[in-house]
Amino acid sequence: MDNLERLDSLLREFDELSRRTVGYPCNLDFDYAALLPFMRYVANNVGDPFHDSNFQSNTHEIEREVIGIFADLMHISREGAWGYVTSGGTEGNMYGLYLGRELYPDGVVYFSQDTHYSVVKIMSVLKVRNIMIRSQDNGEIDYDDLHETIRINRDVPAIVMANIGTTMKGAIDDVGKIRGILDDLAVTKSYLHADAALSGMILPFVDDPQPYGFDAGFDSVSISGHKMVGSPLPCGVALTRREYVARIARAIEYVGVLDTTLTGSRNALTPLIMWYAFEQKGLDGFRRIVNGCLETAEYAVTRFNDGGIPAWRNKNSVTVVFPRPPADVVRRWQLAPYEDIAHLIAMPHVTRETIDAVVDDCMHGAVAPKDETGTTA
Ligand SMILES: *Cc1c(COP(=O)(O)O)cnc(C)c1O
């Protein structure tokens, strides 16, 4: 196989797989052809997007617009907000927890059992004391356990990592209740980071959202760009209050640079991608898209239940949880299994026909060989 053949075969593999991607929360419905010419240039967003850079081929201005859009969505004034386009949700989580730790070096981080696996790594990188809190069956944090655990440690600042949509069950921790616990225990030094990888792009577009945003008590939030926004390259945003970053930036300025981001050189294309998505679809477009996904998710629950399979989903979640099907079904639909459950995620490219095919396979097993077009033959 020469190089071109090799690339071509990889391309065909991607194309085939894209028809059967229902287990991971990536929106495949996008068209960024207009941005292809930018691949001819070296561009780099090194440094703080809100400060001058010596490297002039950057997209900082558009990056600031992206941060502005997310500031609006997360209920913080554009003037009061600071953020940057990250390499993904994980970096945004690391950034939020890094800020929390810089503000409260002796703080303890609390997170639930259902928190994204990357938190363990982030804790070891940051070397911060941390305590895992029990989860409820629906994936939400156990507020009694959180209350009791913070009570025992109320002499030290509390850094709480709340889930706005858990990875496996799409569960949303009640930020109001968490704030209530901190108030009840008179913990004055606290910091709340929200992991809103997927649902940070859902809650702003639904009629009856759970509490979210800076007005609900976020101190920082991480949202993925390759999930609901849709992007061929992994990306996300980290968003926080400008005043917090100013506090840590001062220390760094002392050594001569305004190195406020976690990484040095940063992707200049991903801000373009996210900005272009909002330009193309608009907020009304995303409202339609998100509500369409929620309807598809509800359709999936009904279809499963009609077939005798006890599927369910959390409120305002596009993640449908059901008993783990046989391995061939998991592989065929790229489902994400965990212990005895699996989920499918009703992203915009997932149609009712796809749901029908998945449900049929779960009921009868994926009888190989099937055609690979994503529909049952
Ligand atoms: C996907 C996800 C992450 C990690 O995001 P990446 O963009 O893959 O780094 C973190 N938290 C939750 C809840 C997620 O679903």
The ligand as an SDF file (V2000), in Angstrom:
LIG
                    3D

 15 15  0  0  0  0  0  0  0  0999 V2000
  -15.9610   14.1700   27.8280 C   0  0  0  0  0  0  0  0  0  0  0  0
  -15.9400   14.5780   29.2270 C   0  0  0  0  0  0  0  0  0  0  0  0
  -14.7890   15.1360   29.8030 C   0  0  0  0  0  0  0  0  0  0  0  0
  -13.4900   15.2130   29.1080 C   0  0  0  0  0  0  0  0  0  0  0  0
  -13.5580   16.0010   28.0340 O   0  0  0  0  0  0  0  0  0  0  0  0
  -12.4880   15.8910   26.8550 P   0  0  0  0  0  0  0  0  0  0  0  0
  -12.9670   16.9930   25.9950 O   0  0  0  0  0  0  0  0  0  0  0  0
  -12.6260   14.5170   26.2760 O   0  0  0  0  0  0  0  0  0  0  0  0
  -11.1540   16.1240   27.4520 O   0  0  0  0  0  0  0  0  0  0  0  0
  -14.8650   15.5790   31.0910 C   0  0  0  0  0  0  0  0  0  0  0  0
  -15.9810   15.4790   31.8070 N   0  0  0  0  0  0  0  0  0  0  0  0
  -17.0990   14.9390   31.2930 C   0  0  0  0  0  0  0  0  0  0  0  0
  -18.3250   14.8660   32.1420 C   0  0  0  0  0  0  0  0  0  0  0  0
  -17.1100   14.4640   29.9940 C   0  0  0  0  0  0  0  0  0  0  0  0
  -18.2300   13.9130   29.5050 O   0  0  0  0  0  0  0  0  0  0  0  0
  1  2  1  0
  2  3  1  0
  2 14  2  0
  3  4  1  0
  3 10  2  0
  4  5  1  0
  5  6  1  0
  6  7  2  0
  6  8  1  0
  6  9  1  0
 10 11  1  0
 11 12  2  0
 12 13  1  0
 12 14  1  0
 14 15  1  0
M  END
$$$$
